Amino acid sequence: MIPIKICGITNLADAKCAEDHGASAIGFIFYDNSPRAISIDKVKSIANHTQNRMAKVGVFVNHDKSFIDDAIQSIPLDLIQLHGDESPEFCNQISVPVIKALRIKNEASMAAMDNYKVDAFLLDTFSKDAYGGTGETFNWSFLKRKSDTPIILSGGLNPNNIMDAIESVNPAAVDVNSGIEKSPGIKDHNKMKTLFTKLKETYSSINVFTDSLTLKRMNT
């Protein structure tokens, strides 16, 4: 099955549901302006009740490095996703594998990939009003260029369009959030089950959430 991150987790029941269905990772959003925002203490509690085989990813938007470091050490986090305007230099200072999110508005948006040396790129839908979680897809035909860095596809994915997305883009992994929710921050477990059922026969040669973690540990 293609690696999948269930993002916007705010409670243990949703985390356990993702774990039971075989999610490679779950994501926790620390951005205060998100309807799915969560505290370090609450994430630590959830993480303590889930298996280590499922990576814990912290999502940050223009946070201070000190806050990110605190979250990494306190929870602890396996990877972080930088979803704001973080510079390549900032990304290089992080002690765990980094996923850099790029918000795709047009084909030119892809050029930013040349500036970063990170473990993976997450491609999400551009919005002038939000840094993510819009529930909208972007034009997948923009993804014509080849990248040596793994691509995680995000942005408006749900059980109805996930297979078309994978066939169109052939990403290394997928990230699903609002497409399997009852309301912001509360997952619909039936939709989650349907999603994983559809993904059962998919395949990826790497698991960006766990393989990058293993490589990072080997090099430290």
Order of alpha helices (4+ residues) and beta strands (2+ residues): beta-alpha-beta-alpha-beta-alpha-beta-alpha-beta-beta-beta-alpha-beta-beta-beta-alpha-alpha
